[in-house]
Structures are given as C-alpha cells and as structure tokens.
Amino acid sequence: MRRRDDRRTRSGLLVFCTLLLASAATGCRGEAQIASHPPAPACDPDDGGLTLPPGFCALVVADGIGPARHLAVAPNGDIYVALLNRRDAPGALLALRDEDGDGRAEIQERIGENGGSGIALDREYLYFATDDAVLRYPITPGQLLPAGPPDTIVSGLPADRSHRAKTIALGRDGRIFVNIGSPSNACQERDRTAGSPGLDPCPELETRAGIWSFQADRLRQRQADGERYATGIRNAVALTTHPVTGELYAVQHGRDQLAANWPELFTVEQNAELPAEEFFHVERGADYGWPYCYYDGLQQKKVLAPEYGGNGRTIGRCAEARDPLVALPAHWGPNALLFYSGTGPAAFPAEYRGGAFIAFHGSWNRAPLEQQGYNVVFVPFDGPRPSGEPSVFADGFAGEARDPRGASHRPAGLAEGPDGSLYISDDAGGRIWRILYVGDRSR
C-alpha cells in the first residue's frame, strides 16, 4: 500500500477564507444556514497531530468526549456521535454544535443513557444502534436535540461474547441494514484454542456473522422479522451504502491466530500478514465464506481455514465463496467506510469523488512484526469498482505507540460535512477531527 505525500501546503487559505466570509450567510446555527455554508474555520497549526496529503489541513472539533464510534453530520453542521458503553461509564448519543463558527463544538448534549456504535441520519430521523437494538429518534431540521423519545425499530439482537457492537446503514428501498458480528474467531469447538476443530455447519451463522435487513419504518421488530441479507461475514463494523447506486458495501474484520492455533501450518510471520481484511460489495443472498474460508492476500485467493481441514493452500469449498473487491492488510481493523461525494467550499479534489475512505482501528495480532493500521486509507473508484491501489490518506493518530493499549487515538468513524469536509472520530482519546481541502482549487 502506497503512502501519500505528507508535505503541507496552505497556499490559498487566506483568499479561500476571505471569499467565504464575504459570501456566507449570517444568522443563527439552525435552519437559516442549512442552504449556505458558514465561513471555513482555521485549521490547527499542527493539523491536530495528523499527517495529511498536500493541500489538506485539519482541526480538532471536540476532544475527550469518550469512546466515540460512528458519527453523522446534519445539513447545518451539527454532529451526532455514538459513544460506546464501557465498564466504568455508560455510553450515549452525543449531539455537538459549533455555535460561534470557530470550528469547535462548544455545545455538547448527551441523549439517552445507553451507548452503542452505529448511527445514521436522514431528513426525519436519527437512527442509533445499541449493542442489542436499533432506535429511531424524530428530528426537526436545524434543531440540535431530537423532537421526542425514540421508537424501537429492532430489539433483542444477539449481543453475547465478542463483537457485540452493531453498525447500520440506510438503504433506498426503506431497508435498514444491520451488521451482527460473530461471537468467535473461527467457530471452533473451543474458541481460540490450539488445534480445536471448527463446528460444521457453524451454528453462529443462523443469527450472527452476517448482515440483516429490516424495514426502517416498522416498529418493534425482532431478528426473526428481518432478512439475513448476506452471510459468512465475520464482523463488518465498516458498513455503508453507496450514495449514487444505493448498493451495500462492507469491510470485514478478518480472523486471527493462524500461527497460535495451528503452529505446524503457519509461521508467526505468515500470521502477521494473513488473512487480508476484505472489502466487499455486499449482494443479497451472497456467502462470503467465514468461518470456512479466509482470503490470502499473498496468494490472492480464498483458501480453506485450518479448522476445516485447510493447510494454507487448499481451496475446497471456498471456490464458492465470494471474493473481495479489494484485499487490505491483515489485522488492521476496519471500523468505518465512507464513499466520498462531497461538494462545497471544502470539497476534496475530483480524484477523490466516488472513492472510498476506510478508517482502520489498528492491529493487535501482527507480532513479531510492527502493529499497523491506526490510519485512514483511500481507495479510488470508477463507478462501482476500485480503479487504483489503496493509499494512506491520514496518519498520526496513534502517536508513538502503535498498539491498542498505548495508542493515543484510534480511528473509529467517518462522516462527510455539508461543506465537503471529512470528519473522523476516535474511541481511544475521544477526539473528532475535521479535514478540509484548502489547496489548489483548479485540480
């Protein structure tokens, strides 16, 4: 994976901001400014600690807000963030507003007393996914807080053991898609135990390790009321629909511990590079192979997992499993996916339009090699398919320690602002960044 140039250029920033000041609408931070863009805020001198390509700069919108996962930005610039539940503190929805236009969120309001990970926004509702339910809050355009208490779209979703967090995406046909991650590494008889065989068939696939769809306008659904839209996806925290086609895409957290559980078949160096994190175009009724298969990015093929008789080369039943659009580095932990369609004064250059940003939470299972990820990657697209190699777009989140316990920040969510800027959330330090393009506008 190539890395974009990290040099800075702020040429044109003063002129850009002056033009915006002259043309931006004035008035309260509500309905009056939805149709026009307020002046661009000044970026931080150090870009909030990030390394960015030339022409981009960043500022910290909020800091220390708690374990911030997915987020959404309203047409007037208000931000809604899902905060995870943690042992020492309950999570919540958090609503943020920049009242004075300096780019910082002075107003911060907690909504509810239960945390979660998934969030989605349309003109009428704010959708929020807790660990076992999907809620829907009514909203009024321009108003920061919901207009009333939430309705329950779905409840009783499985949330035991691992991968409890639910993420969501809104479809165009009245669907809401919900990722329900697997509770295990590879559906073994004894989870994460050396030499333990896989259960065949894997019973987890009946209720987990896939994406379900529900009717977004129907209340009090249970999992059985929905449709298992796609299966064999271990955990697709990064989930979205394409803004043009409406089709569903996801990036999977791949399995771990090939060497630890099968040392006779895999070296620790192979374990660090296998399996690839898989970027899927998710099609209705498709099976993407977990737990029976994983994608070997070095061989560029899906192979049979050792729990099911594989030796690192055998394909077997995996010939029927769907391949990824893109194979990404092993164990990086993809946590958010966004197709960029931004317009407005901070919009990115044309080369970014239609492409995909992926927020990588960071690895823990690459020893003895260096842990990696902890960044935001860009994948160029031409229509519905990738058109070039992935590259690191934003880095510097982790600080000096690239490991889950020591990282200062870990990217977790992505959202597009009404002015074309990109927002990134972090569930380690509780920070939100806003990235703007201020470089050569003729590109």
C-alpha angles and dihedrals in degrees: 000000000000123000122227119237110276097205117121133229124181096172110140094023095114093048091044093053093044092054091049092050090054096048105033121108120247131219139070124344094256140073094335093067100042093090096046136041124248119225115291112257122236115264121235115266090240095037089245089295094302130132110222139173120267114287095029130101136176143208134194109248096184136356138197093016096137134257098343114193125165120000141188131203122216124222090260093051099259112145128218118196132187112225118201124234111248132187093253098042140018118244129226145170111286123206117201131190133183100215100178101039098245092122094251122110105237094170117065121172127180117220119201131345102260127078133216146156111241127077137168134173135203133163095280108026146037110215120205128186118208120187093276108017147039116228131192123210120194113234137193116215110255094017117111100209127054118268092235147345120307128268118220113241096176132002138176096046114163112268107161126124119350131001095026096154116103124211126192144199130190119235127208096239097062094275128132115203120214127194112218108188127211119264092223145045099243108347093260125169085246111026117240092356122140113254096001110144124232123256109251115229093025107231092203090073091072093069107005145032093061147066121270127196127213135178107268093209097049120091132216098018124164126209091264089060091061133071125249092234097183134357141197093056109130098204125336103189086156103070133152146144121240112257093222106033099026090224121145125252133178142175115218130220101231126219125274142215105043091151097038093053099032107029092158090063106034136040122219088251091055090047090056092056099037138117111018120233102247126225107205137193094215113220126189113266094008125140116214096191112250128170095012095049143030133189116251105207092191094056091031095226142096113257137188116270117243090239087066099043101281124142100194093273107050115102102185114144090002090082085081097050120098117256123226125256088228132014110217130192118292122265096000091131109230108215106166139026128195131175106213117231100150125160130177137069095313095044117140122244120281093262089070098050112109092009127120130247118202124194111213116206093200138253135273101174104063100092132164083032121064116282110249144190116057088135146087118255129199124215115191117224135195104202111312097345137065115264102188147011122297115254136187109260102174128020140159097079098121097051116204097337118066097192133093096252098044104035113116092211136008120198111239111155141031132198138168120233125220090250093054096261122137123236123204126190129202129205098195102057097015096238133148121202129194118207120201133184111232102158135093105346092193093071 
